[in-house]
Amino acid sequence: MDRIYLDNAATSFPKAPGTGEAVRSFIDDDGISLYRTASALAESVWNRIYTLRTLLSDHYSYPHPECIVFTMNVTESLNMVIKGLVPEKGHVIVTSSEHNAVMRPLSEIGAHISRIPSDMAGFSLMEKARELITPETAAMIINAAGNVSGAVQDLEKAAEIASEHHIPLIIDAAQASPEVMIDMSALNAAAVCFTGHKGFLGPQGTGGAVIRRDIAEKITPLVAGGTGTESDNEGIPSSLPERLRGGTENLPGLIGLCHSVSYVSGCLESIRSRMIRIKEKFYEGLSAIDGITIHGPSLDEPRTAVFSITAEGTDPAALASRLLERGNIETRVGLHCAPSAHRTLGTFPGGTLRISPGPFTTDGEIERTLTLIREIINE
């Protein structure tokens, strides 16, 4: 029985065509560290990494590719930005749908946290953020698109409020990019944190942050060490992007990410159109099954193709298990590392079954999944 993969909110599959070959080619044929080895290959590899920076700079509409730091994932990016901008025990405003990639670093530094209230669909009531601001507020962190509800937040309103009060705005784009357009310059965001292995269809172990230049020049890097540059200086390098990250980067992964982001950039409108069709087909199909509740926005509200569902009389884990056993359909069940989001949706502590298709999900796979869900529910 063919595999049906519906957990793209965890990691994308399949990856962009040719991504694996790009990684393998670097490992088998190049195998070089930038700024260190004297080699004819060094310039070629540097150019590919710079191409990646340029692609991401263009995607987020921030014309400073040198202000992009690469990390292992969006979690590391968020840790870097949060710990670099928020003082110990500082005050931070977050949405009520944040992932533990935000909440645990804040807990670690003892931050005082205020949550923007949310409606039952997962949309933050952004105007309420004004009431939470204090003279000590160090940052506002917004999850651009929910990994549980799929709700796409009003970034423009968040940016307006943050700008009025001169508060750094940090955007978690893990589930939003590239499906949701984020114009960093227009938003005047302090940082946009992204991952490479979800919507960008790249390898695990890749991610990064686009950090506004004035912040990139002063923020304390999460990891300090050798960069291959300014080696006479035992302090943090002054040049960008070197000052943002020490040590040897995951070059095989970044070469793969360069390939996948190039692919996505070249067919972005097609991917977005496809995801709209998939979103509509899944939402309409799930809505038509008696006993199924979709926890999150309606189809005519801003949302991604992430669906959290519960079934009347059926435990979410049992439903996931039966889908796997009978249809080789892979989903995710539980609290999805976002207990606050589930409290907002009223699904804590039981959690939900999350279905998250990707751009390569076929109509046949959608129909087969919907048919099997209906059969299980009607038993």
Secondary structure, 3 states (H helix, E strand, C coil): CCCEECECCCCCCCCCCCHHHHHHHHHHHHCCCCCCCCCHHHHHHHHHHHHHHHHHHHHCCCCCHHHEEEECCHHHHHHHHHHHHCCCCCEEEEECCCCHHHHHHHHHCCCEEEEECECCCCCECHHHHHHHCCCCEEEEEEECECCCCCEECCHHHHHHHHHHCCCCEEEECCCCCCCCCCCHHHHCCCEEEEECCCCCCCCCCCEEEEECHHHHCCCCCCCCCCCCCCCCCCCCCCCCCHHHCCCCCCHHHHHHHHHHHHHHHHCHHHHHHHHHHHHHHHHHHHHCCCCEEECCCCCCCCECCCEEEEECCECHHHHHHHHHHHHCEECEEECCCCHHHHHHHCCCCCCEEEEECCCCCCHHHHHHHHHHHHHHHCC
